[in-house]
Amino acid sequence: MTTHALPKPFTAADTHRGMFWWLVVVGLFVCAMIIVGGATRLTDSGLSITEWRPVTGAIPPLTEAGWEVELEKYRQIPEYKEQNRGMSMAEFQFIYWWEWGHRQLGRTLGLVYFAPFMFFLFTRQAPKRLLPRLWVLFGLGGLQGAIGWWMVSSGLVDRLDVSQYRLATHLSMAFLILGLTLWTALELRYGQAQALTRSRLFRPAAIFWGAVLFQIALGAFVAGLDAGRIFNTWPGFYGQLIPDDYLSGMPFWQAIFESRPAVQFQHRWFAYILFVGGLWLGWRMIRSQPWSSSAWAWWSPQRLWCRSRSGSSR
């Protein structure tokens, strides 16, 4: 198979060094948002702020009275009444700061994207070919904020936690934004991608990374239903390949999204499928390219294998 080396950075048409590094920074902020969002989930902090105030919410409570107001709002939701009744102010402040930090990081990310984008736009430095994609990224960022509140609002009335459907939507959107950001950054470094017409591996690679995104969404269903620890044996489920209560008394199409044994089963076994697919893709890449340019192809399945093993111990 013919190989195609990457061009020298910033020599092709429509490349831009400054915009490349800008989107790298944006990508790092998106990664930080995903990490802090995960920590917010693990600390059960996501419902501590019960209002969506995109602008005024940037200022946290500054007085004891202000903190009392926020805690009183939290006392009105089911999570407090059924799970955290009697929570002290110090305990509330701990979860509040996690959620506030997550939202504040999102506000900062918006500024980090918007201000340089406007500069590159008005100085006409942004390549015209990439302008639609940059506007889409801007719109997706705003949409993600709305999805975040849509997710939080699902846990404020009749539930102890947020909807697993909305959690999966929120997390999947974060990774879509990250992927689109990095793809655009690489085009600003090397020029327009030619993979669609020049590489036979583009389609299987795209399918593989699409499957990785699907696995991330499956993980969100596990997290949303608190199903990560209901089976602590590996590789089976207390000696079974399929757990007895897979359906949990539900119709199949409901169970695959709402049954705790089902979502863990799906998340775990799809990881094994991904591992095999990653090995196959790595083997194809090593056959088609010199080892020095495709060694990462073996590293990806190894990471998937470690991830599948660590997931089994949650």
C-alpha positions as CSV (number, residue, x, y, z in Angstrom):
1,M,0.0,0.0,0.0
2,T,1.3,3.5,-0.9
3,T,2.2,5.6,2.1
4,H,1.8,9.4,2.4
5,A,4.1,11.3,4.6
6,L,2.7,14.4,6.4
7,P,3.8,17.7,4.8
8,K,6.1,20.1,6.6
9,P,4.0,22.0,9.2
10,F,2.6,25.4,8.2
11,T,3.7,25.2,4.6
12,A,0.5,24.0,2.9
13,A,-2.4,26.3,1.9
14,D,-4.8,27.4,4.7
15,T,-2.4,26.7,7.5
16,H,-1.8,29.1,10.4
17,R,0.6,28.7,13.3
18,G,-1.2,31.0,15.7
19,M,-4.6,29.4,15.1
20,F,-3.2,25.9,15.5
21,W,-1.9,26.7,19.0
22,W,-5.1,28.5,19.9
23,L,-7.1,25.3,19.1
24,V,-4.6,23.2,20.9
25,V,-5.3,25.3,24.0
26,V,-9.0,25.0,23.4
27,G,-8.6,21.2,23.2
28,L,-6.8,21.1,26.5
29,F,-9.6,23.1,28.1
30,V,-12.1,20.6,26.7
31,C,-10.1,17.8,28.2
32,A,-10.0,19.7,31.5
33,M,-13.8,20.1,31.3
34,I,-14.2,16.3,30.8
35,I,-11.9,15.5,33.8
36,V,-13.5,18.0,36.1
37,G,-17.0,16.9,35.0
38,G,-16.0,13.3,35.9
39,A,-14.8,14.4,39.3
40,T,-18.0,16.3,39.8
41,R,-19.9,13.2,39.0
42,L,-17.8,11.0,41.3
43,T,-18.2,13.5,44.2
44,D,-22.0,13.7,43.7
45,S,-21.7,17.4,43.2
46,G,-23.6,18.0,40.0
47,L,-26.9,19.0,41.6
48,S,-25.5,21.3,44.2
49,I,-26.3,24.4,42.1
50,T,-30.0,24.3,41.3
51,E,-30.2,27.3,38.9
52,W,-28.8,28.1,35.5
53,R,-27.3,31.5,35.6
54,P,-24.7,31.6,32.8
55,V,-23.5,35.2,33.6
56,T,-24.4,36.0,37.2
57,G,-23.6,32.5,38.3
58,A,-19.9,33.3,37.8
59,I,-19.9,35.0,41.2
60,P,-20.1,32.4,44.1
61,P,-21.7,33.2,47.4
62,L,-19.6,35.8,49.2
63,T,-21.3,36.0,52.6
64,E,-22.7,33.6,55.2
65,A,-26.2,34.6,54.2
66,G,-25.5,33.9,50.6
67,W,-24.3,30.4,51.4
68,E,-27.5,29.8,53.5
69,V,-29.6,30.8,50.5
70,E,-27.8,28.4,48.2
71,L,-28.0,25.5,50.8
72,E,-31.8,26.2,51.3
73,K,-32.3,25.9,47.5
74,Y,-30.4,22.5,47.6
75,R,-32.6,21.4,50.5
76,Q,-35.6,21.5,48.2
77,I,-34.5,18.8,45.8
78,P,-34.9,15.0,46.2
79,E,-31.1,14.4,46.5
80,Y,-31.0,16.3,49.7
81,K,-34.2,15.1,51.1
82,E,-33.6,11.4,50.5
83,Q,-29.8,11.1,50.4
84,N,-28.1,14.1,52.1
85,R,-30.6,15.2,54.7
86,G,-28.7,17.0,57.5
87,M,-25.7,17.9,55.4
88,S,-23.5,20.5,57.1
89,M,-22.5,23.8,55.5
90,A,-18.9,22.5,55.1
91,E,-20.1,19.4,53.3
92,F,-22.4,21.5,51.0
93,Q,-19.6,23.9,50.2
94,F,-17.4,21.0,49.2
95,I,-19.8,19.8,46.5
96,Y,-20.8,23.3,45.6
97,W,-17.2,24.3,44.7
98,W,-16.9,21.2,42.5
99,E,-20.0,22.1,40.5
100,W,-19.1,25.9,40.4
101,G,-15.6,25.1,39.3
102,H,-17.0,22.9,36.4
103,R,-19.3,25.7,35.3
104,Q,-16.6,28.4,35.7
105,L,-14.2,26.3,33.6
106,G,-16.9,26.2,30.9
107,R,-17.3,30.0,31.0
108,T,-13.5,30.4,30.7
109,L,-13.4,28.0,27.8
110,G,-16.1,30.1,26.1
111,L,-13.9,33.2,26.4
112,V,-10.7,31.3,25.3
113,Y,-12.6,30.3,22.2
114,F,-14.6,33.4,21.4
115,A,-12.0,36.2,21.9
116,P,-9.3,34.8,19.6
117,F,-11.9,33.6,17.1
118,M,-13.2,37.2,16.8
119,F,-9.6,38.4,16.4
120,F,-8.7,36.0,13.7
121,L,-12.1,36.6,12.0
122,F,-11.9,40.4,11.9
123,T,-8.2,40.5,10.9
124,R,-9.1,38.1,8.1
125,Q,-6.5,35.6,9.2
126,A,-8.9,32.6,9.5
127,P,-8.9,30.4,6.3
128,K,-12.2,30.8,4.5
129,R,-12.5,27.1,4.0
130,L,-12.4,26.5,7.8
131,L,-14.8,29.3,8.8
132,P,-18.0,27.2,8.6
133,R,-16.3,24.6,10.9
134,L,-15.1,27.2,13.3
135,W,-18.6,28.7,13.6
136,V,-20.0,25.2,14.1
137,L,-17.5,24.7,17.0
138,F,-18.7,28.0,18.5
139,G,-22.3,26.9,18.2
140,L,-21.6,23.5,19.6
141,G,-19.9,25.1,22.7
142,G,-23.1,27.1,23.4
143,L,-25.3,24.0,22.8
144,Q,-23.1,22.0,25.2
145,G,-23.8,24.5,28.0
146,A,-27.5,24.2,27.4
147,I,-27.3,20.4,27.3
148,G,-25.4,20.5,30.6
149,W,-28.3,22.4,32.3
150,W,-30.9,20.1,30.5
151,M,-29.0,17.2,32.2
152,V,-28.9,18.9,35.6
153,S,-32.5,19.8,35.5
154,S,-33.5,16.2,35.1
155,G,-32.3,15.5,38.7
156,L,-34.0,18.4,40.4
157,V,-37.6,17.2,40.7
158,D,-38.4,13.5,40.6
159,R,-35.0,11.8,40.7
160,L,-32.1,11.4,43.0
161,D,-29.7,11.7,40.1
162,V,-29.6,13.0,36.5
163,S,-31.0,11.1,33.6
164,Q,-28.6,8.6,32.1
165,Y,-29.8,9.6,28.7
166,R,-28.9,13.2,29.2
167,L,-25.6,12.3,30.8
168,A,-24.7,10.2,27.8
169,T,-25.7,13.1,25.5
170,H,-23.6,15.6,27.5
171,L,-20.5,13.4,27.6
172,S,-20.7,12.3,23.9
173,M,-21.1,16.0,22.8
174,A,-17.9,16.8,24.8
175,F,-15.9,14.2,22.9
176,L,-17.4,15.3,19.6
177,I,-16.3,18.9,20.3
178,L,-12.9,17.6,21.3
179,G,-12.5,15.6,18.1
180,L,-13.7,18.4,15.8
181,T,-11.3,20.8,17.6
182,L,-8.3,18.6,17.1
183,W,-9.2,17.8,13.5
184,T,-9.4,21.5,12.7
185,A,-6.1,22.2,14.6
186,L,-4.3,19.5,12.6
187,E,-5.6,21.0,9.3
188,L,-4.3,24.4,10.4
189,R,-0.9,22.7,10.9
190,Y,-0.7,20.4,7.9
191,G,-3.3,21.6,5.5
192,Q,-6.5,20.0,4.2
193,A,-6.7,16.3,5.0
194,Q,-6.3,14.0,2.1
195,A,-7.2,10.8,3.9
196,L,-10.6,10.4,2.2
197,T,-9.0,10.0,-1.2
198,R,-5.5,8.7,-0.4
199,S,-5.8,6.2,2.4
200,R,-7.6,2.8,2.4
201,L,-7.4,2.9,6.2
202,F,-9.5,6.0,6.6
203,R,-12.8,4.2,6.7
204,P,-11.9,1.4,9.2
205,A,-10.1,4.0,11.3
206,A,-13.2,6.2,11.3
207,I,-15.4,3.3,12.2
208,F,-13.0,2.3,15.0
209,W,-13.0,5.8,16.6
210,G,-16.8,6.0,16.1
211,A,-17.0,2.8,18.1
212,V,-14.8,4.4,20.8
213,L,-17.2,7.2,21.0
214,F,-20.1,4.7,21.3
215,Q,-18.2,3.0,24.1
216,I,-17.9,6.3,25.9
217,A,-21.6,6.7,25.7
218,L,-22.1,3.2,27.0
219,G,-19.9,4.2,30.0
220,A,-22.1,7.2,30.6
221,F,-25.1,4.9,30.9
222,V,-23.2,2.8,33.5
223,A,-22.3,6.0,35.4
224,G,-25.8,7.4,35.2
225,L,-27.3,4.2,36.6
226,D,-24.6,3.7,39.2
227,A,-24.0,0.3,37.7
228,G,-20.2,0.3,37.8
229,R,-19.8,-1.8,40.9
230,I,-22.8,-4.2,40.9
231,F,-20.5,-6.9,39.5
232,N,-17.0,-7.1,40.9
233,T,-15.8,-10.3,39.1
234,W,-14.0,-10.5,35.8
235,P,-14.3,-11.4,33.0
236,G,-17.8,-12.9,33.8
237,F,-20.6,-11.8,36.0
238,Y,-20.3,-14.0,39.1
239,G,-19.4,-16.9,36.8
240,Q,-21.9,-16.2,34.1
241,L,-21.3,-14.7,30.6
242,I,-24.7,-13.0,30.7
243,P,-26.1,-11.9,34.0
244,D,-29.4,-13.6,35.0
245,D,-31.2,-10.3,35.6
246,Y,-30.0,-8.7,32.4
247,L,-33.6,-7.6,31.6
248,S,-34.5,-6.7,35.2
249,G,-38.2,-7.4,34.3
250,M,-38.2,-4.8,31.5
251,P,-38.8,-5.1,27.7
252,F,-35.6,-5.6,25.8
253,W,-35.5,-2.2,24.2
254,Q,-36.0,-0.5,27.6
255,A,-33.6,-2.8,29.4
256,I,-30.6,-2.1,27.2
257,F,-30.8,1.6,28.4
258,E,-32.3,1.3,31.9
259,S,-31.3,-2.1,33.4
260,R,-28.1,-1.8,35.5
261,P,-26.9,-5.4,34.7
262,A,-27.6,-4.8,31.0
263,V,-25.6,-1.5,30.8
264,Q,-22.6,-3.0,32.6
265,F,-22.7,-6.1,30.4
266,Q,-22.8,-4.0,27.2
267,H,-20.1,-1.6,28.3
268,R,-17.8,-4.4,29.4
269,W,-18.2,-6.7,26.4
270,F,-18.1,-3.9,23.8
271,A,-14.7,-3.0,25.3
272,Y,-13.4,-6.5,24.4
273,I,-14.7,-6.0,20.8
274,L,-12.9,-2.7,20.7
275,F,-9.7,-4.3,21.8
276,V,-9.8,-6.9,19.0
277,G,-10.7,-4.2,16.5
278,G,-7.8,-2.0,17.8
279,L,-5.4,-4.9,17.3
280,W,-6.6,-5.5,13.8
281,L,-6.4,-1.8,12.9
282,G,-2.9,-1.6,14.4
283,W,-1.8,-4.6,12.4
284,R,-3.1,-3.1,9.2
285,M,-1.3,0.2,9.9
286,I,2.0,-1.5,10.7
287,R,1.8,-3.4,7.5
288,S,1.1,-0.3,5.5
289,Q,3.6,2.1,7.1
290,P,7.1,2.1,8.6
291,W,7.2,1.1,12.2
292,S,8.5,4.6,13.2
293,S,5.3,6.3,11.8
294,S,2.8,3.7,13.1
295,A,4.0,2.5,16.4
296,W,1.2,4.3,18.0
297,A,-1.2,1.8,16.3
298,W,-0.1,-0.8,18.8
299,W,-0.3,1.6,21.7
300,S,-4.0,2.3,21.2
301,P,-5.2,-1.3,21.7
302,Q,-2.9,-1.6,24.7
303,R,-4.6,1.4,26.3
304,L,-8.0,-0.1,25.5
305,W,-7.0,-3.3,27.2
306,C,-5.8,-1.5,30.3
307,R,-9.1,0.5,30.2
308,S,-11.2,-2.6,30.0
309,R,-9.3,-4.1,32.9
310,S,-9.5,-1.0,35.1
311,G,-13.2,-0.7,34.3
312,S,-13.8,-4.2,35.6
313,S,-12.5,-3.2,39.0
314,R,-14.8,-0.2,39.5
